[in-house]
Amino acid sequence: MSERALQGLAASPGVAAGDVWLFDAGETPDAPHRGADAERAAALAALDDEAAELGAQAEALRAEGFSDEAEILVANQLMALDPMLRDEVSGLTTELTATAALRTAAARHAELLAALDDPLLAARATDVRELGRRAARALSGGGSAPPTSGPVVVVASDLGPADVAELRTSEAAVVAIALVHGAATSHAAIVARSLGLPMVVATGNDLLDHADRAVVDGNDGVVYLDPSLDRKRWAVTEMERLADRRRTLARSRALPPVTRDGRWVSLLCNAATTVEIDAGLAAEADGVGLLRTELAFLEATAWPTEAEHQQALSPLLALLPGRVTTVRVLDFGEDKTPPFLSGTNERGLGLLLHRSEHLAAQLRALLRSAGETELRVLLPLVESAHQMRDVRALLRSAALETGWSGPLPPLGAMIETPNAARRAREIALESDFLSIGTNDLVQYTLGYDRAEPLATAASAADPHVLSLIAATVDAAHATGVSIEICGESASLPEVAALYVGLGVDELSVAPARLDEVRATVRALRADLAGAAAARALACDSQDAALAIGRALLSDELGHEEHEVLDGRDGVLA
């Protein structure tokens, strides 16, 4: 079959080639009900198959000497054979399809386990929920089995952020992702960038046409199905070139992120998983500037309990002793809406304060899990100083209830809307630090929908957005608090250079981007960057502001370094 090129949007940089895995993240919405007997038989057979697979995996692990790991799989196997779970699945199939019954029954059992006082049993809630998802996914027939060897390109209609995180840790050697739908600023794209997986989105339905192999060009936003021999050779060459570039940048990891005239800019990483934290620490991040907590609960059927929060947080925070650890409380909404909040328009801190008992539960779990970290608590979509005072009162109560000793962890506000930026000074007076979330700030300032393809990371260079960022930086410094940028725009060298010029104290980016951002900071003089930022604020377009950032880097860098740091048309290089 001849090569087919599908133009989409570049969502995560890089080039990769591999065998196609047609992946389905869930049941087809309009799947017909085939009758109770047929649905019941299909659902129970799926549980049997899952139990058999888990048993086989356990035996393989035991044969290799991994007895403890094998016992974990055996416990999961017993869940699949649990008569109570199977009875509930059978009952639900009178009205629900087999896949829906599996997900619903597993979610209910997980909720019951999570509510138990026994922490060991409560900890099994996630295992039960995942069991239902795996069985339902295997049954849906919407996707093919992953290739058993070699690099794999995942092709799907759409994926959520949790799906992307799971793919990275699946048995298949996933090297890239291509989606029919999606946007470059979606949370799924953010996770892909964090994990260093090239991604192209919004390619159209032709992507689902049968193909054995694919090349994903995450720099130019093109997917090549059944690529020609020349295309495959180009992809291999490009992969090798990018790998060489990463190795070149990695050699400077031991060097401090200090401008040529001596201004220190702290480099932190954005993360949601142990994989991302490990990658950030390997790249010499000073800590975590944004730990996303909501991704662990996107399939939840009820608000997470304190025990569930602690179970999710403890393994992550255990990796960060002595490190800055900025944990953002749940940021549900839009493409991060779990089933139990379906139809809810509220999001961010406003949503949490209307359910303050659930926010309090997470704050208690945070304090119990903090360990030796330098914990900071970050609040999403803050709109007023009053909100900060309300949460600080909840944090004080959580400290009393958990026996927290010492001063309260610093409490920070995410500035993500034009209104919040205009009120940044009064918010800063009630905060210990500020963090600018440029992804949402772009959306709300320019009227974009982050689920649509208009916005990119480079949109933060629009002068309207830059002026709000500059005002927020000034407000933070006027009140004596530090300020970070944790949006994806900080990963763009030309935009990061402007942020340094505006006086930002910390840049938090995906682990895969830390090396480039460090090289950018070290190449700059803060005074020249400040002058360039002032000129960018006076521009009349995003492109003009980006050109100033690129010119600044061109003037500051030697030719070889500039080739390494070059960004193209607002796409992460």
C-alpha positions as CSV (number, residue, x, y, z in Angstrom):
1,M,0.0,0.0,0.0
2,S,1.3,3.4,-0.9
3,E,2.2,6.0,1.7
4,R,-0.5,8.3,3.0
5,A,0.3,11.6,4.7
6,L,-2.2,13.0,7.2
7,Q,-1.7,16.6,8.3
8,G,-2.7,17.2,11.9
9,L,-1.4,19.4,14.8
10,A,1.9,19.0,16.5
11,A,1.1,18.2,20.1
12,S,4.4,16.8,21.4
13,P,7.8,17.1,19.7
14,G,9.9,14.4,18.2
15,V,9.9,11.8,15.4
16,A,9.2,8.1,15.8
17,A,8.3,5.1,13.7
18,G,6.8,1.8,14.6
19,D,4.1,-0.8,14.1
20,V,0.5,0.5,14.5
21,W,-1.5,-0.4,17.6
22,L,-5.1,0.6,17.1
23,F,-6.0,1.5,20.6
24,D,-9.5,1.9,22.1
25,A,-9.8,3.6,25.5
26,G,-13.3,2.7,26.1
27,E,-16.6,1.3,24.9
28,T,-18.3,2.6,21.7
29,P,-21.0,5.0,23.1
30,D,-23.8,3.6,21.0
31,A,-23.0,-0.1,21.4
32,P,-26.4,-2.0,21.3
33,H,-27.6,-4.1,24.1
34,R,-27.8,-7.7,22.8
35,G,-30.0,-9.1,25.4
36,A,-29.4,-10.1,29.1
37,D,-28.1,-13.6,28.3
38,A,-25.6,-12.6,25.7
39,E,-24.3,-9.6,27.7
40,R,-24.0,-11.7,30.9
41,A,-22.1,-14.5,29.1
42,A,-19.8,-11.9,27.4
43,A,-19.0,-10.1,30.7
44,L,-18.3,-13.3,32.7
45,A,-16.1,-14.6,29.9
46,A,-14.1,-11.4,29.9
47,L,-13.6,-11.8,33.7
48,D,-12.5,-15.4,33.1
49,D,-10.1,-14.3,30.4
50,E,-8.7,-11.6,32.7
51,A,-8.2,-14.1,35.5
52,A,-6.4,-16.5,33.2
53,E,-4.1,-13.8,31.9
54,L,-3.3,-12.6,35.4
55,G,-2.6,-16.2,36.5
56,A,-0.2,-16.8,33.6
57,Q,1.6,-13.5,34.3
58,A,1.9,-14.5,38.0
59,E,3.4,-17.8,37.1
60,A,5.9,-16.2,34.8
61,L,7.0,-13.8,37.5
62,R,7.3,-16.5,40.1
63,A,9.5,-18.5,37.7
64,E,11.8,-15.5,37.4
65,G,12.1,-15.2,41.2
66,F,9.7,-12.3,41.7
67,S,7.5,-14.0,44.3
68,D,6.1,-10.8,45.9
69,E,5.1,-9.3,42.5
70,A,3.5,-12.6,41.6
71,E,1.4,-12.6,44.7
72,I,0.1,-9.1,43.7
73,L,-1.2,-10.5,40.4
74,V,-2.6,-13.6,42.1
75,A,-4.6,-11.2,44.4
76,N,-5.9,-9.5,41.3
77,Q,-6.8,-12.8,39.7
78,L,-8.9,-13.6,42.8
79,M,-10.7,-10.3,42.3
80,A,-11.7,-11.4,38.8
81,L,-13.1,-14.6,40.2
82,D,-14.9,-13.0,43.2
83,P,-18.5,-14.3,43.3
84,M,-19.9,-11.0,44.6
85,L,-18.3,-9.0,41.8
86,R,-19.5,-11.6,39.2
87,D,-23.1,-11.6,40.7
88,E,-23.3,-7.8,40.4
89,V,-22.0,-7.9,36.9
90,S,-24.6,-10.5,36.0
91,G,-27.4,-8.4,37.5
92,L,-26.3,-5.3,35.7
93,T,-26.3,-6.9,32.3
94,T,-30.1,-7.0,32.3
95,E,-30.0,-3.3,31.4
96,L,-26.3,-2.6,30.6
97,T,-24.0,-3.9,27.9
98,A,-21.2,-6.2,29.1
99,T,-18.6,-3.5,29.0
100,A,-20.7,-1.0,30.9
101,A,-21.6,-3.6,33.5
102,L,-18.0,-4.5,34.1
103,R,-17.0,-0.9,34.6
104,T,-19.9,-0.1,36.8
105,A,-19.6,-3.1,39.0
106,A,-15.9,-2.7,39.4
107,A,-16.3,1.0,40.3
108,R,-19.0,0.2,42.9
109,H,-16.8,-2.5,44.6
110,A,-13.8,-0.1,44.5
111,E,-15.9,2.6,46.3
112,L,-16.9,0.1,49.0
113,L,-13.3,-1.0,49.6
114,A,-12.1,2.6,49.7
115,A,-14.5,3.4,52.5
116,L,-13.2,0.6,54.8
117,D,-11.2,1.4,57.9
118,D,-8.6,-1.2,57.0
119,P,-6.0,0.6,55.0
120,L,-4.8,-2.6,53.3
121,L,-8.3,-3.4,52.0
122,A,-8.9,0.2,51.1
123,A,-5.7,0.2,49.0
124,R,-7.2,-2.5,46.8
125,A,-9.8,-0.1,45.5
126,T,-7.7,1.1,42.6
127,D,-6.9,-2.6,41.7
128,V,-10.5,-3.4,41.4
129,R,-11.3,-0.4,39.3
130,E,-8.5,-1.1,36.9
131,L,-9.6,-4.8,36.7
132,G,-13.0,-3.6,35.4
133,R,-11.4,-1.2,32.9
134,R,-9.0,-3.9,31.5
135,A,-11.8,-6.5,31.2
136,A,-14.1,-4.0,29.5
137,R,-11.4,-2.8,27.2
138,A,-10.5,-6.4,26.1
139,L,-14.2,-7.1,25.5
140,S,-15.0,-3.9,23.5
141,G,-13.2,-5.1,20.4
142,G,-12.5,-1.5,19.5
143,G,-8.8,-1.9,19.4
144,S,-6.2,-4.4,18.3
145,A,-3.8,-6.3,20.5
146,P,-0.5,-4.4,20.8
147,P,2.4,-5.7,18.7
148,T,4.5,-8.1,20.7
149,S,7.9,-6.7,19.8
150,G,9.6,-3.6,18.4
151,P,8.5,0.0,18.7
152,V,4.8,0.8,18.7
153,V,2.8,3.8,17.4
154,V,-0.5,4.1,19.2
155,V,-3.4,5.2,16.9
156,A,-6.7,6.1,18.5
157,S,-9.8,8.3,18.1
158,D,-8.9,10.2,21.3
159,L,-7.2,9.6,24.6
160,G,-7.4,11.1,28.1
161,P,-4.4,12.1,30.1
162,A,-4.6,8.9,32.3
163,D,-4.7,6.8,29.1
164,V,-1.4,8.4,27.9
165,A,0.2,7.8,31.3
166,E,-0.8,4.1,31.2
167,L,0.4,3.6,27.7
168,R,3.9,4.7,28.7
169,T,4.0,2.0,31.3
170,S,2.3,-0.7,29.3
171,E,4.1,-3.8,28.1
172,A,4.2,-2.5,24.5
173,A,7.2,-0.4,23.6
174,V,5.1,2.7,22.8
175,V,7.2,5.4,21.0
176,A,4.6,7.8,19.6
177,I,0.8,8.6,19.6
178,A,-1.5,9.8,16.8
179,L,-5.1,10.8,17.4
180,V,-8.1,11.5,15.2
181,H,-9.3,14.3,17.5
182,G,-7.6,16.3,20.3
183,A,-5.8,19.5,20.7
184,A,-2.1,20.6,21.2
185,T,-3.0,22.1,24.6
186,S,-5.1,19.2,25.9
187,H,-4.0,17.5,29.1
188,A,-3.3,14.3,27.2
189,A,-0.8,16.3,25.1
190,I,0.7,17.7,28.3
191,V,1.3,14.2,29.6
192,A,2.8,13.1,26.3
193,R,5.2,16.0,26.4
194,S,6.1,15.1,30.0
195,L,6.9,11.6,29.0
196,G,8.8,12.5,25.8
197,L,6.3,10.8,23.5
198,P,5.9,12.4,20.1
199,M,2.2,13.1,19.5
200,V,0.1,14.4,16.6
201,V,-3.6,15.2,17.1
202,A,-6.6,16.3,15.0
203,T,-5.6,14.2,12.0
204,G,-9.1,13.2,10.9
205,N,-10.9,9.9,10.6
206,D,-8.6,8.6,7.8
207,L,-6.2,7.9,10.6
208,L,-8.2,4.8,11.5
209,D,-7.9,3.3,8.1
210,H,-5.9,0.0,8.2
211,A,-2.2,0.5,8.3
212,D,0.6,-1.8,9.5
213,R,3.2,0.9,10.2
214,A,3.3,4.6,10.8
215,V,5.8,7.5,11.2
216,V,4.8,10.3,13.6
217,D,6.4,13.7,13.0
218,G,5.5,15.5,16.2
219,N,7.5,18.6,15.0
220,D,5.5,19.3,11.9
221,G,2.3,17.6,12.9
222,V,2.2,14.9,10.2
223,V,1.4,11.2,10.4
224,Y,2.6,8.9,7.6
225,L,0.6,5.7,7.3
226,D,2.4,2.8,5.6
227,P,5.5,5.0,5.1
228,S,7.7,4.5,2.1
229,L,11.2,3.1,2.5
230,D,12.7,6.6,2.1
231,R,10.3,7.9,4.8
232,K,11.3,5.2,7.2
233,R,15.0,5.9,6.5
234,W,14.3,9.6,7.2
235,A,12.5,8.8,10.4
236,V,15.4,6.7,11.6
237,T,17.9,9.4,10.7
238,E,15.8,12.0,12.5
239,M,15.4,9.9,15.6
240,E,19.2,9.5,15.7
241,R,19.7,13.2,15.3
242,L,17.2,14.1,18.1
243,A,18.9,11.5,20.3
244,D,22.3,13.1,19.7
245,R,20.8,16.5,20.5
246,R,19.4,15.2,23.8
247,R,22.7,13.7,24.7
248,T,24.5,17.0,23.9
249,L,22.1,18.9,26.2
250,A,22.3,16.3,28.9
251,R,26.0,16.8,29.3
252,S,25.2,20.2,30.9
253,R,22.9,18.9,33.6
254,A,25.4,19.5,36.3
255,L,25.7,23.2,35.5
256,P,23.5,25.6,37.5
257,P,20.6,27.4,35.8
258,V,22.2,30.9,36.1
259,T,22.2,33.6,33.5
260,R,25.5,35.0,32.2
261,D,25.1,38.0,34.4
262,G,24.4,36.0,37.5
263,R,20.6,35.7,38.0
264,W,19.5,32.3,39.2
265,V,16.3,30.8,37.7
266,S,15.1,27.7,39.5
267,L,14.2,24.8,37.2
268,L,11.5,22.5,38.4
269,C,9.5,19.7,36.6
270,N,5.8,19.1,36.0
271,A,4.7,15.6,36.9
272,A,1.9,13.3,37.8
273,T,3.6,9.9,38.0
274,T,6.7,8.3,39.5
275,V,8.1,7.9,36.0
276,E,7.9,11.7,35.4
277,I,9.5,12.5,38.8
278,D,12.3,10.1,38.2
279,A,12.9,11.7,34.8
280,G,12.9,15.2,36.3
281,L,15.3,14.3,39.0
282,A,17.6,12.5,36.4
283,A,17.6,15.8,34.5
284,E,18.7,17.7,37.7
285,A,15.4,19.5,38.4
286,D,15.5,21.3,41.7
287,G,12.2,19.6,42.5
288,V,8.6,19.5,41.3
289,G,6.9,22.8,40.4
290,L,3.5,21.2,39.6
291,L,2.4,17.8,40.8
292,R,-0.9,17.0,39.3
293,T,-3.1,15.0,41.6
294,E,-6.3,14.7,39.6
295,L,-5.1,12.3,37.0
296,A,-5.2,9.4,39.4
297,F,-8.9,9.8,39.8
298,L,-10.3,10.5,36.4
299,E,-12.2,7.2,36.5
300,A,-13.5,7.7,40.0
301,T,-17.2,7.3,40.7
302,A,-17.1,9.5,43.9
303,W,-14.9,12.0,45.5
304,P,-11.6,10.4,46.6
305,T,-11.3,9.6,50.2
306,E,-8.4,10.6,52.5
307,A,-7.1,7.0,52.3
308,E,-7.2,7.0,48.5
309,H,-5.4,10.4,48.3
310,Q,-2.7,9.1,50.7
311,Q,-2.3,5.9,48.6
312,A,-1.8,8.0,45.5
313,L,0.5,10.6,47.0
314,S,2.8,8.6,49.2
315,P,4.8,6.8,46.4
316,L,5.3,10.1,44.6
317,L,6.4,12.2,47.6
318,A,8.7,9.4,48.8
319,L,10.9,10.2,45.8
320,L,11.4,13.8,46.8
321,P,13.1,14.1,50.2
322,G,14.7,17.5,50.7
323,R,13.2,18.7,47.4
324,V,10.7,21.4,46.6
325,T,7.5,19.6,46.1
326,T,4.6,21.7,44.8
327,V,1.4,19.7,45.0
328,R,-1.6,21.1,43.3
329,V,-4.9,20.0,44.8
330,L,-7.5,18.4,42.6
331,D,-8.1,20.4,39.4
332,F,-11.2,18.7,38.0
333,G,-13.0,20.0,35.0
334,E,-13.2,20.1,31.2
335,D,-11.1,17.2,29.8
336,K,-10.3,16.1,33.4
337,T,-13.9,15.5,34.6
338,P,-14.5,12.1,36.3
339,P,-17.8,10.3,35.9
340,F,-19.2,11.5,39.2
341,L,-18.9,15.2,38.1
342,S,-20.4,14.7,34.7
343,G,-22.5,17.7,33.8
344,T,-20.8,20.0,36.4
345,N,-19.7,23.3,35.0
346,E,-17.6,24.4,38.0
347,R,-13.9,23.7,38.1
348,G,-10.7,24.6,40.0
349,L,-10.8,26.1,43.5
350,G,-14.4,27.2,43.2
351,L,-15.5,23.6,42.8
352,L,-13.4,22.5,45.7
353,L,-14.6,25.2,48.1
354,H,-18.2,24.2,47.3
355,R,-17.3,20.7,48.5
356,S,-14.8,21.8,51.2
357,E,-15.0,18.5,53.1
358,H,-13.4,16.8,50.1
359,L,-10.7,19.5,49.9
360,A,-10.0,19.0,53.6
361,A,-9.6,15.3,53.1
362,Q,-6.9,15.9,50.4
363,L,-5.1,18.4,52.6
364,R,-5.0,16.0,55.5
365,A,-3.6,13.3,53.1
366,L,-1.0,15.7,51.9
367,L,0.3,16.5,55.3
368,R,0.3,12.8,56.3
369,S,2.3,11.9,53.1
370,A,4.7,14.9,53.1
371,G,7.6,13.0,54.7
372,E,10.9,14.9,54.3
373,T,9.8,16.9,51.2
374,E,9.8,20.7,51.1
375,L,6.0,20.7,50.6
376,R,4.2,23.5,48.9
377,V,0.4,23.4,48.4
378,L,-0.9,24.9,45.1
379,L,-4.5,25.9,44.5
380,P,-5.9,25.9,40.9
381,L,-7.9,28.8,39.2
382,V,-7.8,31.1,42.2
383,E,-9.9,34.2,41.7
384,S,-9.8,36.1,45.0
385,A,-7.9,36.7,48.2
386,H,-11.0,35.5,50.1
387,Q,-10.6,32.1,48.6
388,M,-7.0,31.9,49.8
389,R,-8.1,32.8,53.3
390,D,-10.7,30.1,53.2
391,V,-8.2,27.4,52.2
392,R,-5.6,28.6,54.7
393,A,-8.2,28.0,57.4
394,L,-8.8,24.5,56.1
395,L,-5.1,23.9,56.0
396,R,-4.7,25.0,59.7
397,S,-7.5,22.6,60.7
398,A,-5.9,19.8,58.7
399,A,-2.6,20.4,60.5
400,L,-4.3,20.2,63.9
401,E,-6.2,17.0,62.9
402,T,-3.0,15.3,61.6
403,G,-0.7,16.4,64.4
404,W,1.5,18.4,61.9
405,S,4.4,19.9,63.7
406,G,6.2,23.1,62.5
407,P,5.0,25.9,60.3
408,L,2.3,25.3,57.7
409,P,3.5,24.4,54.2
410,P,3.6,27.5,51.9
411,L,0.3,28.0,50.2
412,G,0.3,29.2,46.6
413,A,-2.2,30.5,44.1
414,M,-2.4,29.6,40.4
415,I,-3.1,32.7,38.3
416,E,-4.9,31.4,35.3
417,T,-7.5,34.0,34.3
418,P,-7.4,37.7,33.3
419,N,-9.4,38.6,36.3
420,A,-7.0,36.8,38.7
421,A,-4.0,38.5,36.9
422,R,-5.6,41.9,37.5
423,R,-6.2,41.1,41.1
424,A,-2.8,39.4,41.5
425,R,-1.5,41.9,44.1
426,E,-4.4,41.3,46.6
427,I,-4.1,37.5,46.0
428,A,-0.4,37.7,46.5
429,L,-0.9,39.4,49.9
430,E,-2.7,36.2,51.0
431,S,-0.3,33.8,49.4
432,D,3.2,32.5,50.0
433,F,4.0,32.2,46.3
434,L,2.3,32.6,42.9
435,S,2.2,30.2,40.0
436,I,1.1,31.2,36.5
437,G,-0.7,28.5,34.5
438,T,-0.3,29.8,31.0
439,N,-2.3,27.0,29.4
440,D,-5.6,28.2,30.9
441,L,-4.5,31.9,30.9
442,V,-4.2,31.7,27.1
443,Q,-7.6,30.0,26.9
444,Y,-9.4,32.6,29.0
445,T,-7.6,35.6,27.6
446,L,-7.8,34.9,23.9
447,G,-11.2,33.1,24.0
448,Y,-9.7,29.7,22.9
449,D,-11.0,26.3,23.9
450,R,-8.1,24.1,25.0
451,A,-9.9,21.1,23.5
452,E,-9.9,22.8,20.1
453,P,-6.8,23.2,17.9
454,L,-6.4,27.0,17.9
455,A,-4.2,27.4,21.0
456,T,-0.6,26.3,21.1
457,A,2.1,26.7,23.7
458,A,3.4,29.7,21.7
459,S,0.1,31.5,22.1
460,A,1.4,32.7,25.5
461,A,3.6,35.1,23.6
462,D,0.5,37.0,22.5
463,P,1.1,40.6,23.9
464,H,-2.3,40.5,25.7
465,V,-1.2,37.4,27.6
466,L,2.3,38.6,28.1
467,S,1.0,41.9,29.7
468,L,-1.0,39.8,32.2
469,I,2.0,37.7,33.0
470,A,4.1,40.9,33.5
471,A,1.5,42.4,35.8
472,T,1.4,39.2,37.9
473,V,5.2,39.1,38.2
474,D,5.3,42.7,39.3
475,A,2.6,42.0,41.9
476,A,4.5,39.0,43.3
477,H,7.7,40.9,43.6
478,A,6.0,44.0,45.1
479,T,4.6,41.8,47.9
480,G,7.8,39.8,48.4
481,V,6.6,36.4,47.2
482,S,8.3,34.2,44.5
483,I,6.6,33.5,41.2
484,E,6.8,30.5,38.9
485,I,5.5,29.6,35.4
486,C,4.2,26.1,35.2
487,G,2.4,26.2,31.9
488,E,3.7,24.4,28.8
489,S,4.8,27.6,27.2
490,A,7.9,27.7,29.4
491,S,9.2,24.8,27.4
492,L,9.6,27.0,24.3
493,P,13.1,28.5,24.3
494,E,12.0,31.8,22.8
495,V,9.1,32.2,25.2
496,A,11.2,31.0,28.2
497,A,13.7,33.7,27.3
498,L,11.0,36.3,27.5
499,Y,9.9,35.0,30.9
500,V,13.4,35.4,32.2
501,G,13.3,38.9,30.9
502,L,10.0,39.6,32.8
503,G,11.7,38.5,36.0
504,V,10.1,35.1,36.7
505,D,11.8,33.3,39.5
506,E,11.0,29.6,38.6
507,L,10.3,27.7,35.4
508,S,8.5,24.4,35.8
509,V,8.4,22.3,32.6
510,A,8.0,18.7,31.4
511,P,11.0,16.6,32.4
512,A,11.9,16.0,28.7
513,R,12.3,19.8,28.3
514,L,14.5,20.6,31.3
515,D,17.8,20.3,29.4
516,E,16.8,22.8,26.7
517,V,15.4,25.3,29.2
518,R,18.6,25.1,31.3
519,A,20.7,25.8,28.2
520,T,18.4,28.7,27.4
521,V,18.8,30.3,30.8
522,R,22.5,29.9,30.8
523,A,22.8,31.5,27.4
524,L,21.0,34.7,28.4
525,R,22.0,37.9,30.1
526,A,19.1,39.0,32.3
527,D,19.4,42.6,31.4
528,L,19.3,42.0,27.7
529,A,16.4,39.6,28.2
530,G,14.6,42.3,30.2
531,A,14.9,44.8,27.4
532,A,13.7,42.2,24.9
533,A,10.7,41.4,27.0
534,A,9.8,45.1,27.2
535,R,9.9,45.3,23.4
536,A,7.7,42.1,23.2
537,L,5.1,43.7,25.4
538,A,4.8,46.6,23.0
539,C,4.3,44.3,19.9
540,D,1.0,44.0,18.1
541,S,1.0,40.3,17.5
542,Q,2.2,37.0,18.9
543,D,4.4,36.4,15.9
544,A,6.2,39.7,16.4
545,A,6.8,38.9,20.1
546,L,8.1,35.4,19.2
547,A,10.5,36.9,16.7
548,I,11.9,39.1,19.4
549,G,12.5,36.0,21.6
550,R,14.2,34.2,18.8
551,A,16.3,37.2,17.9
552,L,17.4,37.4,21.5
553,L,18.5,33.8,21.5
554,S,20.2,34.3,18.1
555,D,22.2,37.2,19.5
556,E,23.1,35.4,22.7
557,L,23.9,31.9,21.3
558,G,26.6,30.6,19.1
559,H,25.5,29.0,15.9
560,E,25.8,25.4,17.2
561,E,23.8,26.1,20.4
562,H,21.1,28.0,18.4
563,E,20.6,24.9,16.2
564,V,20.0,22.9,19.4
565,L,17.5,25.4,20.9
566,D,15.7,26.5,17.7
567,G,11.9,26.4,18.0
568,R,9.6,26.4,15.0
569,D,6.4,28.3,14.6
570,G,5.4,27.9,18.2
571,V,5.8,24.2,18.2
572,L,8.0,22.6,20.9
573,A,11.2,21.7,19.2
